[in-house]
Structure formats: C-alpha cells, structure tokens
C-alpha cells in the first residue's frame, strides 16, 4: 500500500472506532475506553507525520475506490494532500491526543460518548484538511460541527452549556446552509464538485454575479467556523461552557480550519476567475476588524475562558491578514503562527481547567490571590502569556515575524503595528489575570468594577477529591507538552524556509489542478532562504512583550483602566451590547457579514 492510499485511513479509522465505541463503549471499563481513544489519536499522529515526510516536494493524490477522472470529469471522492494540509492534520491529531491524555484525570468519570465525540471530531477535522472536493468539505464541516455542538453542551444537566451549544449550533448550521447554496450555484455553472474540476471549468471564465455569489456563499460557512467578525459571536459562549480539553481543539485548530478552507477554495477553484486584489482587500478588511474587535473584547473580560476565546478571535484576524497577502511568506507565516499559537492557547485553556476544578471558578476577580499555592501553574501561565506576545524562541515569534514581513513586503506598512498592538493587548490581558490570580497584585475590586460581564461560579468538571488533592501528573504533563510543542516550532532549523515553500505549494492552484486531474508529478519549486530571526522581527517582538507587560501592570493597578474608562464609555457599551448573547442578533450579523464580503469582493478596485 502506497502512502497516498493511506490518506483515507486517517479519516476512516477514527470514525470506525467512534462507531464501535458508540455500540459497545458503555460495557467497557474506563481504562479501556481511554486506551482505545489514545491509541487511535496516536495512530493519526503517526500517519500525519508520514504524510508530511511524503509531501516534501509533491502532493499525495488518492481517488477512493479507483474512481479516477475521465476526460477531466469524475464522480469519485479524492484526497489531495500537500505539506500544509498534512501539517494541519498533524496539529489536529496531536491536540486530540493531548486533550485525551488530560481528560484521563480531568474527569472523575466520563461516559463513552465523550470518546465517541472526540474521535468523530478528529475524523471530521482531518477530512476537512485533506479532502479535494467541495461537497466533501461540506460533509466533513458538518461532521466536526455536530461533534463540536455536542461537546459544547457536554454538561447537559446545566442550562448555560445547553444555551451555548444552541447558539453554536444555530449560527454554524446557518453558515453551513449558506455554504451549500454556494456549492449548488457553482455546481449549476460547472457541473463539478471537485476543487480541481471547478477550477479547471472556470479557467478563462468571466467573474459574473453568479461566480462572485457562489464564492462568497461558500467561504461564509468556513469563515463562520473561523469566528471572524461579524461571524464570531458564538465562539466565546462555546468556549466558556465547553470542557477545558475541548476548548483546546476549538481555539487550537477548529477555527484555523475555517481560514484554511476559505484560502483553499480561492487558490484552487476561484483564483483564475476572481481578481486577486479584490479578494485580498476583502480578506484584509475582515482580518483587521476581527483582530481589533477580538483584542478589545479580550481586554474587557474577567471570565478567563471568555478572555482566551476573544484572544483567539484576535489572533485569527492576524492569521487572516498574513494569509491574505497571498504570498508564500504570508501563508507560511500564518501556518507557523497557527502552530505556535495552538500550543500556547491550548496550554492556557488546560490551566483554566486546573483552576476550575480546584476553586470552582475561572473568574479573575473571584480568584484574586487564590492561586498562590499553585507554584508550577503560576509560571506555566505567565510564560504562556509572554509567548502569546511573541516571545522568542516560541513559534508565536516565528509566525508573527514572518507575517509582519509579508505584509510590509506587500506594501501594507501598517501590518507590524497591528500585529504588535493586538498581540500586546491580548497577552497583556492574560498576564493581568495571572498577576491577579497567582500573585494577588492590585486591589481586590468588586465584581461590578471588573472588566467584562458578570459571571457566576461554575460547577467543576470533576469530583471534589481531585480538587482537594494535588494536580494529577497527566494534567500537568499535557500543559507542558503543549508549551514544548510551541517552543519546538520556533527552534526547528530552517522552519521559516520550510513553511515558505509549503506556502508556495499551497498557492500554486494551477499545479494542484494539473496533479489532481492527471496524476502528474508536482512542479518543482525554486529553493528560497527565509529567516524569522531578523533584527526587525526581534525588535518588534521585544516591543510586543514590553507593551504586554505595561498593559498587565497598568490594568491591575489603575482602577480607571480596570473599569475600561480610558475608552469612551458609549463605545464600550456599544461593543458589549452587540455581544448580546441572543442568537437572533447573531443571525442578523451573519447576514450583514455576507453582504459586506460580497460588496468587498464584487466591487472592482479602481
């Protein structure tokens, strides 16, 4: 069996194991269920690593069942794997594996449906990253969405998780319906569903209203999953209520898959028909708005999981800005930033899980000074906060530096300023929480004076015996592994060159089409040397870290900053009011977002 023939296995095996556990899992001991889940995720990690090694200078193309194209047409299911897609599959698998390791001690008892949902989530995300078919992207999108809805509402006996899952389900399902309408439109125009076949059929066509509408509707679903503004409202609710191990998947990779899906659809299927400047403009506008709104809302939170969720939204905006340059350095920089951010953000969510199970709260006001006894967790949290600002040599530094350089090289000289400010505000907010919770810095403010909406004590997600004992080694080890993973991304030799080459391969839609339809060899790439360890990159990262420290210290000591009074009160009230928690408002904003993206893409630059 060739490596290409193994590509469907990374999807089929987790789904088959999930189905088997759904049938017999209730009769299996907890240790067996944990072991089966861990082995399945570990196998996916090994397969993903194999795919990365096999795609150094080519793509893997596998038509399932041998249903290859005939004269450019096919009804078969195809997997097309390049270095970037394989890397995303590895990230998915690794995060699921670490989340399952953490879960072995995080939950005192957990039913088999937890393992079923986690493995279904794994299969859906891996399939989305590797498929070469529009409709299959939609199917895998819905599969991971369904698993994510259920995991968000895992504590079904409580009202808040059910409401968060409902908001998640309604908004993301509506985004999926919009996407399937776009797929239907492009199918009506081309008679094709494969990414390569659609791109080939649109070659030389004119970008009329139907093509623009189809593109906008298709990427809407992916951008909803990416939680870009104004599609982002569901994300904070989902993170606040989902179990901590699940949040690592939401923030670490699920939202990133949305950005990946939008970029993949454009570069393969629509790049030849939609002008690059128009699409770049749309993605940059959306990215900037997302980064700014996410950073502001992050600063205004006291609920730690909501704070981290809005930080994720802000960083998704930065990823999108870097990728929107449509250059190898930009796409590669976004990929490196994603990998570094995933390890750090997932580690922070797992730290929140420790706090929740120890103190029955993840509110920085309620936890003021109560974390002093958790010495190891204290330094893990603070190091993660600094890494979020781009502290070398973490992967966040590598990705941030490459993204800034790509924006400047593309003529967007405001890019480094955006990256520095957004990373400084989000990291500074995380450090502020750390200073309050673990060091007791600043006055003990009343909850009415705290940033963000009032939050209630939450039910811990494990039994009281675990809360009163020391933190289990499995939970601590999972946090450290994630941090080491982010560190590894930053110190791998020649990583910047490798990700730039992966970005170049990703952007070569014409070669993707040719290889998928004819099984020809991939075109060779011109070798290039790229480095993130530049003087400018180090200075900008140092500035981000310094500003983050200033934000943290100032907002723990200055009551006026703590209460958000430095920002116009009406503006703060307006931003908070928009995040109402009402699903009807979120649906209305989704429609506004669709119209806005259509206008940005459809109106030519003059």
C-alpha positions as CSV (number, residue, x, y, z in Angstrom):
1,X,0.0,0.0,0.0
2,X,1.4,3.4,-1.0
3,X,1.5,6.4,1.2
4,X,-1.2,8.1,-1.0
5,X,-3.5,5.1,-0.4
6,X,-3.2,5.6,3.3
7,X,-4.8,9.1,3.2
8,X,-8.4,8.0,3.7
9,X,-7.3,5.9,6.7
10,X,-6.7,8.9,8.8
11,X,-10.5,9.7,8.5
12,X,-11.9,6.2,8.3
13,X,-10.2,4.7,11.3
14,X,-11.3,7.4,13.9
15,X,-14.8,7.3,12.6
16,X,-14.9,3.4,12.7
17,X,-13.6,3.3,16.2
18,X,-16.1,6.0,17.3
19,X,-18.9,3.9,15.8
20,X,-17.7,0.8,17.6
21,X,-17.4,2.7,21.0
22,X,-20.9,4.1,20.5
23,X,-22.2,0.5,20.4
24,X,-20.1,-1.3,23.0
25,X,-18.4,1.5,25.0
26,X,-21.0,1.5,27.8
27,X,-19.9,-2.0,28.8
28,X,-16.1,-1.3,28.6
29,X,-14.1,-0.2,31.6
30,X,-12.9,3.4,31.7
31,X,-9.3,2.4,31.2
32,X,-10.1,0.5,28.0
33,X,-12.1,3.5,26.6
34,X,-9.3,5.9,27.4
35,X,-6.7,3.5,25.9
36,X,-8.7,3.0,22.7
37,X,-9.1,6.8,22.2
38,X,-5.4,7.4,22.9
39,X,-4.2,4.7,20.5
40,X,-6.5,6.0,17.8
41,X,-5.3,9.5,18.2
42,X,-1.6,8.4,18.4
43,X,-2.1,6.5,15.1
44,X,-3.5,9.6,13.5
45,X,-0.4,11.5,14.7
46,X,1.9,8.9,13.1
47,X,0.0,8.9,9.8
48,X,0.1,12.7,9.6
49,X,3.8,12.7,10.2
50,X,4.2,10.2,7.4
51,X,2.2,12.4,5.1
52,X,4.4,15.4,5.9
53,X,7.5,13.4,5.1
54,X,6.0,12.2,1.8
55,X,4.9,15.7,0.6
56,X,8.3,17.4,0.8
57,X,8.2,18.2,-2.9
58,X,4.9,16.9,-4.2
59,X,1.3,16.2,-3.3
60,X,-0.4,12.9,-2.5
61,X,-3.5,12.2,-4.7
62,X,-5.8,9.3,-3.9
63,X,-9.1,8.7,-5.7
64,X,-11.0,6.4,-3.3
65,X,-12.1,3.2,-4.9
66,X,-10.1,3.9,-8.0
67,X,-12.8,6.3,-9.4
68,X,-10.3,8.5,-11.3
69,X,-11.3,11.3,-13.7
70,X,-12.1,10.5,-17.2
71,X,-11.5,13.4,-19.6
72,X,-11.4,15.7,-16.6
73,X,-14.6,14.6,-15.1
74,X,-15.2,12.3,-12.1
75,X,-17.8,11.4,-9.5
76,X,-15.2,9.9,-7.2
77,X,-14.0,11.1,-3.8
78,X,-10.5,12.5,-3.8
79,X,-7.9,13.3,-1.2
80,X,-5.2,15.8,-2.2
81,X,-2.6,16.2,0.4
82,X,0.2,18.8,0.4
83,X,2.6,19.8,3.1
84,X,0.3,22.5,4.6
85,X,-2.8,20.2,4.7
86,X,-0.7,17.4,6.2
87,X,0.7,19.8,8.9
88,X,-2.9,20.8,9.8
89,X,-3.8,17.1,10.1
90,X,-0.8,16.6,12.4
91,X,-1.9,19.6,14.5
92,X,-5.4,18.2,14.8
93,X,-4.2,14.7,15.8
94,X,-1.7,16.0,18.3
95,X,-4.2,18.3,20.0
96,X,-6.8,15.5,20.2
97,X,-4.1,13.1,21.7
98,X,-3.1,15.6,24.3
99,X,-6.7,16.5,25.2
100,X,-7.4,12.9,25.7
101,X,-4.4,12.5,28.0
102,X,-5.5,15.4,30.0
103,X,-9.1,14.0,30.2
104,X,-8.0,10.8,31.8
105,X,-7.6,12.7,35.1
106,X,-9.7,15.8,34.4
107,X,-13.0,13.9,34.5
108,X,-13.6,11.8,37.5
109,X,-15.8,9.7,35.3
110,X,-16.7,10.1,31.7
111,X,-19.1,8.1,29.6
112,X,-18.1,6.5,26.3
113,X,-19.9,9.2,24.3
114,X,-17.2,11.6,25.2
115,X,-14.6,9.4,23.4
116,X,-17.0,8.9,20.5
117,X,-17.4,12.7,20.0
118,X,-13.7,13.4,20.3
119,X,-12.9,10.7,17.7
120,X,-15.7,11.9,15.4
121,X,-14.3,15.4,15.8
122,X,-10.8,14.1,14.9
123,X,-12.1,12.4,11.8
124,X,-14.1,15.4,10.6
125,X,-11.3,17.9,11.1
126,X,-8.7,15.6,9.4
127,X,-11.0,15.0,6.5
128,X,-11.7,18.7,6.0
129,X,-7.9,19.4,5.9
130,X,-7.1,16.7,3.4
131,X,-10.1,16.4,1.0
132,X,-10.0,17.8,-2.5
133,X,-13.8,18.0,-3.0
134,X,-16.1,20.9,-2.3
135,X,-19.1,18.8,-1.2
136,X,-16.9,16.5,0.9
137,X,-15.5,19.7,2.6
138,X,-19.1,20.5,3.5
139,X,-19.7,16.9,4.8
140,X,-16.6,17.0,7.0
141,X,-17.5,20.5,8.1
142,X,-20.9,19.3,9.3
143,X,-19.4,16.2,10.9
144,X,-17.0,18.2,13.0
145,X,-19.7,20.8,13.7
146,X,-22.1,18.2,15.0
147,X,-19.4,16.8,17.3
148,X,-18.5,20.3,18.4
149,X,-22.1,21.2,19.3
150,X,-22.5,18.1,21.4
151,X,-19.1,18.7,23.2
152,X,-20.1,22.3,23.9
153,X,-23.2,21.1,25.6
154,X,-21.4,18.2,27.3
155,X,-22.7,19.3,30.8
156,X,-26.3,18.8,29.5
157,X,-27.7,18.9,33.0
158,X,-26.8,22.6,33.3
159,X,-28.7,25.4,31.5
160,X,-25.8,27.6,30.3
161,X,-23.9,24.9,28.3
162,X,-27.1,23.9,26.5
163,X,-27.8,27.6,25.6
164,X,-24.2,28.0,24.4
165,X,-24.5,24.8,22.3
166,X,-27.7,26.1,20.9
167,X,-26.1,29.4,19.8
168,X,-23.2,27.4,18.4
169,X,-25.5,25.1,16.5
170,X,-27.8,27.7,15.1
171,X,-25.1,30.1,13.8
172,X,-22.8,27.4,12.4
173,X,-25.7,25.5,10.8
174,X,-26.9,28.6,9.1
175,X,-23.3,29.2,7.9
176,X,-23.3,25.6,6.6
177,X,-26.6,26.1,4.8
178,X,-25.2,29.3,3.1
179,X,-22.2,27.3,2.0
180,X,-24.2,24.5,0.5
181,X,-26.2,27.1,-1.5
182,X,-22.9,28.4,-2.9
183,X,-21.8,24.9,-3.7
184,X,-25.1,24.4,-5.6
185,X,-24.6,27.6,-7.6
186,X,-21.1,26.6,-8.7
187,X,-22.3,23.1,-9.5
188,X,-25.0,24.5,-11.6
189,X,-22.5,26.6,-13.5
190,X,-19.7,24.0,-13.9
191,X,-21.3,20.6,-13.3
192,X,-18.4,19.8,-11.0
193,X,-17.8,19.5,-7.2
194,X,-14.1,18.7,-7.0
195,X,-11.9,21.7,-6.2
196,X,-9.6,20.9,-9.1
197,X,-12.5,20.3,-11.6
198,X,-14.2,23.5,-10.6
199,X,-11.0,25.4,-11.1
200,X,-10.4,23.8,-14.4
201,X,-14.0,24.6,-15.6
202,X,-13.8,28.2,-14.5
203,X,-10.4,28.7,-16.3
204,X,-10.8,31.7,-18.6
205,X,-14.3,32.5,-17.5
206,X,-15.6,35.9,-16.5
207,X,-16.3,36.8,-12.9
208,X,-20.0,37.5,-13.2
209,X,-22.5,37.8,-10.4
210,X,-23.2,34.1,-10.1
211,X,-19.5,33.3,-9.6
212,X,-19.0,36.0,-7.1
213,X,-22.1,35.0,-5.2
214,X,-21.0,31.3,-5.2
215,X,-17.6,32.2,-3.9
216,X,-18.9,34.4,-1.1
217,X,-21.5,32.0,0.0
218,X,-19.1,29.0,0.0
219,X,-16.5,30.8,2.1
220,X,-19.1,32.2,4.5
221,X,-19.5,28.8,6.2
222,X,-15.8,28.5,6.6
223,X,-15.4,32.0,8.0
224,X,-18.2,31.4,10.4
225,X,-16.3,28.4,11.7
226,X,-13.2,30.6,11.8
227,X,-15.1,33.1,14.0
228,X,-14.1,36.1,12.0
229,X,-16.1,39.3,12.6
230,X,-19.0,39.7,12.3
231,X,-19.5,35.9,12.5
232,X,-17.6,35.5,15.8
233,X,-20.3,35.9,18.4
234,X,-20.9,32.2,19.1
235,X,-17.2,31.4,19.9
236,X,-16.9,33.0,23.4
237,X,-20.2,31.3,24.6
238,X,-18.9,27.9,23.3
239,X,-15.5,28.3,25.0
240,X,-17.0,29.5,28.3
241,X,-19.2,26.4,28.6
242,X,-17.3,23.6,26.8
243,X,-14.9,21.5,29.0
244,X,-11.4,22.7,29.0
245,X,-9.9,19.9,26.9
246,X,-12.5,20.6,24.2
247,X,-11.6,24.3,24.2
248,X,-8.0,23.3,23.2
249,X,-9.5,21.9,20.0
250,X,-11.8,24.8,19.4
251,X,-9.1,27.5,19.8
252,X,-6.1,25.5,18.7
253,X,-7.3,24.2,15.3
254,X,-11.0,24.3,14.6
255,X,-11.2,28.0,13.9
256,X,-8.0,27.8,11.9
257,X,-9.6,25.2,9.6
258,X,-12.1,27.9,8.6
259,X,-9.3,30.2,7.4
260,X,-7.6,27.2,5.7
261,X,-10.9,26.3,3.9
262,X,-11.5,29.8,2.6
263,X,-8.0,30.1,1.3
264,X,-8.0,26.6,-0.3
265,X,-11.2,27.2,-2.1
266,X,-9.9,30.5,-3.5
267,X,-6.5,29.4,-4.6
268,X,-7.6,26.2,-6.3
269,X,-11.1,26.9,-7.6
270,X,-11.5,30.7,-8.0
271,X,-8.1,32.2,-8.3
272,X,-8.2,32.2,-12.1
273,X,-11.6,34.0,-12.3
274,X,-11.7,36.4,-9.3
275,X,-9.1,39.2,-9.3
276,X,-6.6,38.7,-6.6
277,X,-6.6,42.4,-5.4
278,X,-10.4,42.3,-4.8
279,X,-10.1,39.1,-2.7
280,X,-7.1,40.3,-0.9
281,X,-8.9,43.5,0.0
282,X,-11.9,41.6,1.4
283,X,-9.8,39.3,3.5
284,X,-7.6,42.1,4.8
285,X,-10.6,44.2,5.9
286,X,-12.2,41.2,7.6
287,X,-8.9,40.3,9.2
288,X,-8.2,43.8,10.6
289,X,-11.7,44.2,12.0
290,X,-11.6,40.7,13.6
291,X,-8.2,41.4,15.2
292,X,-9.3,44.8,16.7
293,X,-12.6,43.6,18.0
294,X,-11.2,40.5,19.4
295,X,-8.4,42.3,21.2
296,X,-10.8,44.9,22.7
297,X,-13.3,42.3,23.9
298,X,-10.4,40.2,25.3
299,X,-9.3,43.2,27.5
300,X,-12.8,43.7,28.8
301,X,-13.2,40.2,30.2
302,X,-12.8,38.8,33.7
303,X,-14.0,35.3,32.8
304,X,-10.7,33.5,31.9
305,X,-12.2,31.2,29.3
306,X,-14.0,34.0,27.6
307,X,-10.9,36.1,27.7
308,X,-8.9,33.4,26.0
309,X,-11.7,32.9,23.4
310,X,-11.6,36.6,22.4
311,X,-7.8,36.4,22.3
312,X,-8.3,33.5,19.8
313,X,-10.6,35.7,17.7
314,X,-8.0,38.5,17.7
315,X,-5.3,36.1,16.6
316,X,-7.4,34.6,13.9
317,X,-7.6,38.1,12.5
318,X,-3.8,38.3,12.4
319,X,-3.6,34.8,10.7
320,X,-6.1,36.0,8.1
321,X,-4.2,39.2,7.5
322,X,-0.9,37.3,6.9
323,X,-2.6,34.7,4.6
324,X,-4.4,37.5,2.7
325,X,-1.2,38.7,1.2
326,X,-1.4,35.6,-1.0
327,X,2.4,35.3,-0.9
328,X,4.4,32.2,0.2
329,X,5.9,34.1,3.1
330,X,2.5,35.3,4.2
331,X,0.8,31.9,4.0
332,X,3.8,30.2,5.5
333,X,4.0,32.8,8.3
334,X,0.3,32.3,9.1
335,X,0.9,28.5,9.3
336,X,3.8,28.9,11.7
337,X,1.8,31.4,13.8
338,X,-1.1,28.9,13.9
339,X,1.2,26.1,15.1
340,X,2.9,28.2,17.8
341,X,-0.4,29.8,18.9
342,X,-2.2,26.4,19.1
343,X,0.3,25.1,21.7
344,X,0.2,28.2,23.9
345,X,-3.5,28.8,23.8
346,X,-4.3,25.2,24.4
347,X,-2.0,25.2,27.4
348,X,-3.7,28.2,28.8
349,X,-7.1,26.6,28.5
350,X,-5.8,23.5,30.3
351,X,-4.5,25.8,33.0
352,X,-8.1,27.2,33.3
353,X,-9.3,23.6,33.7
354,X,-6.9,23.2,36.7
355,X,-8.2,26.4,38.3
356,X,-11.9,25.5,37.7
357,X,-11.5,22.1,39.3
358,X,-9.5,23.5,42.2
359,X,-11.5,26.6,43.0
360,X,-14.9,26.1,41.1
361,X,-14.3,29.4,39.3
362,X,-12.5,30.8,36.3
363,X,-13.2,34.5,37.1
364,X,-10.1,36.5,37.8
365,X,-11.9,38.7,40.4
366,X,-13.2,35.7,42.4
367,X,-9.7,34.1,42.1
368,X,-7.8,37.1,43.3
369,X,-4.7,35.8,45.1
370,X,-6.1,32.3,45.5
371,X,-3.6,30.7,43.1
372,X,-0.5,31.5,45.2
373,X,-0.2,27.9,46.2
374,X,-0.1,26.6,42.6
375,X,3.6,27.5,42.0
376,X,4.2,25.4,38.9
377,X,0.9,26.5,37.3
378,X,1.8,30.1,38.1
379,X,5.0,30.1,36.0
380,X,3.4,28.0,33.2
381,X,0.6,30.6,32.9
382,X,3.0,33.6,32.9
383,X,5.3,32.0,30.4
384,X,2.4,31.3,28.1
385,X,1.3,34.9,28.5
386,X,4.7,36.2,27.4
387,X,4.7,33.7,24.5
388,X,1.4,35.0,23.3
389,X,3.1,38.3,22.8
390,X,5.6,36.7,20.6
391,X,8.4,36.0,23.0
392,X,11.4,34.3,21.2
393,X,12.0,31.5,20.5
394,X,8.4,30.3,20.7
395,X,6.5,29.5,17.5
396,X,4.4,32.6,18.0
397,X,7.5,34.7,17.5
398,X,8.4,32.9,14.2
399,X,4.9,33.2,12.8
400,X,4.4,36.8,14.0
401,X,7.7,37.9,12.4
402,X,7.0,36.2,9.1
403,X,3.5,37.6,8.9
404,X,4.8,41.2,9.6
405,X,7.5,40.9,7.0
406,X,5.0,39.6,4.4
407,X,2.6,42.5,5.0
408,X,5.4,45.0,4.7
409,X,6.7,43.3,1.5
410,X,3.2,43.5,0.0
411,X,3.0,47.2,0.7
412,X,1.0,47.2,3.9
413,X,3.3,49.0,6.2
414,X,0.6,49.2,8.9
415,X,0.8,45.4,9.3
416,X,3.6,45.3,12.0
417,X,1.7,48.0,14.1
418,X,-1.4,45.9,14.0
419,X,0.4,42.7,15.0
420,X,2.3,44.5,17.8
421,X,-0.8,46.2,19.3
422,X,-3.1,43.2,19.1
423,X,-0.6,40.7,20.5
424,X,0.4,43.1,23.2
425,X,-3.2,43.7,24.3
426,X,-4.2,40.1,24.3
427,X,-1.0,38.9,26.0
428,X,-1.2,41.8,28.5
429,X,-4.7,40.8,29.5
430,X,-3.6,37.2,30.1
431,X,-0.7,38.5,32.2
432,X,-3.0,40.8,34.1
433,X,-5.1,37.8,35.0
434,X,-2.0,35.9,36.1
435,X,-0.8,38.7,38.3
436,X,-4.2,38.9,40.0
437,X,-4.9,35.2,40.3
438,X,-1.4,33.9,41.2
439,X,0.3,36.9,42.9
440,X,-2.7,38.8,44.3
441,X,-1.4,42.0,42.6
442,X,-3.7,45.0,42.7
443,X,-6.7,45.8,44.9
444,X,-9.4,43.3,45.3
445,X,-12.1,45.0,43.2
446,X,-15.8,44.5,43.5
447,X,-17.3,42.4,40.7
448,X,-19.2,45.4,39.4
449,X,-15.8,47.1,38.8
450,X,-14.3,44.1,36.9
451,X,-13.9,44.1,33.2
452,X,-16.5,42.1,31.2
453,X,-19.9,40.9,32.0
454,X,-20.7,39.5,35.4
455,X,-20.0,35.8,35.7
456,X,-21.2,33.2,38.2
457,X,-19.3,30.4,39.9
458,X,-19.3,27.3,37.7
459,X,-19.6,23.7,38.6
460,X,-16.3,21.9,38.5
461,X,-15.9,19.3,35.8
462,X,-14.5,16.6,38.2
463,X,-15.2,15.4,41.7
464,X,-14.1,17.2,44.9
465,X,-11.4,14.6,45.7
466,X,-9.4,15.8,42.8
467,X,-9.9,19.5,43.7
468,X,-8.5,18.9,47.2
469,X,-5.5,16.8,46.0
470,X,-2.5,17.9,44.0
471,X,-2.9,18.4,40.3
472,X,-2.5,15.0,38.6
473,X,0.7,14.4,36.7
474,X,-1.2,13.7,33.4
475,X,-2.8,17.2,33.5
476,X,0.5,19.0,34.2
477,X,2.3,16.9,31.6
478,X,-0.3,17.8,29.0
479,X,0.2,21.5,29.6
480,X,4.0,21.2,29.4
481,X,3.8,19.1,26.2
482,X,1.8,21.8,24.5
483,X,4.3,24.5,25.6
484,X,7.2,22.4,24.4
485,X,5.4,21.9,21.1
486,X,5.1,25.6,20.6
487,X,8.7,26.0,21.6
488,X,9.8,23.4,19.1
489,X,8.0,25.2,16.3
490,X,10.2,28.2,17.0
491,X,13.5,26.4,17.2
492,X,13.3,24.0,14.4
493,X,16.2,24.8,12.0
494,X,15.2,26.4,8.7
495,X,11.5,26.3,9.7
496,X,10.9,29.7,8.0
497,X,12.2,28.3,4.7
498,X,10.1,25.2,5.0
499,X,6.9,27.0,5.7
500,X,7.5,29.5,2.9
501,X,8.0,26.5,0.5
502,X,4.8,24.9,1.8
503,X,3.0,28.3,1.3
504,X,4.3,28.4,-2.3
505,X,3.0,24.9,-3.0
506,X,-0.4,25.8,-1.4
507,X,-0.8,28.9,-3.5
508,X,0.0,27.1,-6.8
509,X,-3.6,26.3,-7.7
510,X,-2.8,25.5,-11.3
511,X,-0.3,22.8,-10.3
512,X,-2.8,21.4,-7.8
513,X,-5.4,21.1,-10.6
514,X,-3.0,19.5,-13.0
515,X,-1.7,17.0,-10.5
516,X,-5.2,16.1,-9.2
517,X,-6.7,15.5,-12.6
518,X,-3.8,13.9,-14.4
519,X,-1.7,12.3,-11.6
520,X,1.3,14.1,-13.0
521,X,4.3,15.0,-10.8
522,X,4.2,18.3,-9.0
523,X,6.1,21.1,-10.5
524,X,9.5,21.8,-8.8
525,X,9.8,24.8,-6.5
526,X,12.6,27.3,-6.7
527,X,14.6,27.0,-3.4
528,X,14.5,30.0,-1.3
529,X,16.0,31.0,2.0
530,X,13.8,32.8,4.6
531,X,14.5,33.6,8.2
532,X,12.4,34.9,11.0
533,X,15.4,35.8,13.2
534,X,15.8,39.3,11.7
535,X,16.7,42.4,13.6
536,X,13.3,43.9,12.8
537,X,11.4,40.8,13.9
538,X,13.3,40.7,17.2
539,X,12.7,44.4,17.9
540,X,9.0,44.1,17.1
541,X,8.6,41.1,19.4
542,X,10.5,42.8,22.2
543,X,8.2,45.8,21.8
544,X,5.1,43.5,21.9
545,X,6.4,41.9,25.1
546,X,7.2,45.2,26.7
547,X,3.8,46.7,25.8
548,X,2.1,43.5,27.1
549,X,3.9,43.9,30.5
550,X,2.8,47.6,30.6
551,X,-0.8,46.7,29.8
552,X,-0.8,44.0,32.5
553,X,0.7,46.1,35.3
554,X,-1.3,49.2,34.4
555,X,-4.6,47.4,34.3
556,X,-4.0,45.6,37.7
557,X,-3.2,48.9,39.5
558,X,-5.2,51.6,37.8
559,X,-8.9,51.4,38.6
560,X,-9.8,53.6,35.7
561,X,-8.2,51.2,33.2
562,X,-9.7,48.2,35.0
563,X,-13.1,49.6,34.5
564,X,-12.5,50.4,30.9
565,X,-12.9,54.2,31.5
566,X,-9.9,55.0,29.3
567,X,-12.1,54.1,26.3
568,X,-15.2,56.2,25.6
569,X,-18.0,54.7,27.7
570,X,-20.5,54.8,24.9
571,X,-18.2,52.9,22.7
572,X,-17.6,50.2,25.3
573,X,-21.3,49.9,26.0
574,X,-21.9,49.6,22.2
575,X,-19.4,46.9,21.8
576,X,-20.8,45.0,24.8
577,X,-24.3,45.4,23.6
578,X,-23.5,43.9,20.2
579,X,-22.3,40.8,22.1
580,X,-25.8,40.3,23.5
581,X,-26.0,36.5,23.7
582,X,-29.2,36.4,21.7
583,X,-29.0,34.0,18.8
584,X,-31.3,36.2,16.7
585,X,-28.9,39.1,16.9
586,X,-26.0,36.8,15.8
587,X,-28.0,35.6,12.8
588,X,-28.7,39.2,11.8
589,X,-24.9,40.0,12.0
590,X,-24.2,36.9,9.9
591,X,-26.4,38.3,7.1
592,X,-24.7,41.7,7.4
593,X,-21.3,39.9,7.1
594,X,-22.3,38.0,3.9
595,X,-23.4,41.3,2.3
596,X,-20.3,43.1,3.4
597,X,-17.9,40.4,2.0
598,X,-19.9,40.3,-1.2
599,X,-19.5,44.0,-1.6
600,X,-15.8,43.9,-0.9
601,X,-15.2,41.0,-3.4
602,X,-17.7,42.1,-6.0
603,X,-16.9,45.8,-6.4
604,X,-13.7,46.1,-8.5
605,X,-10.8,48.2,-7.3
606,X,-10.4,51.4,-9.2
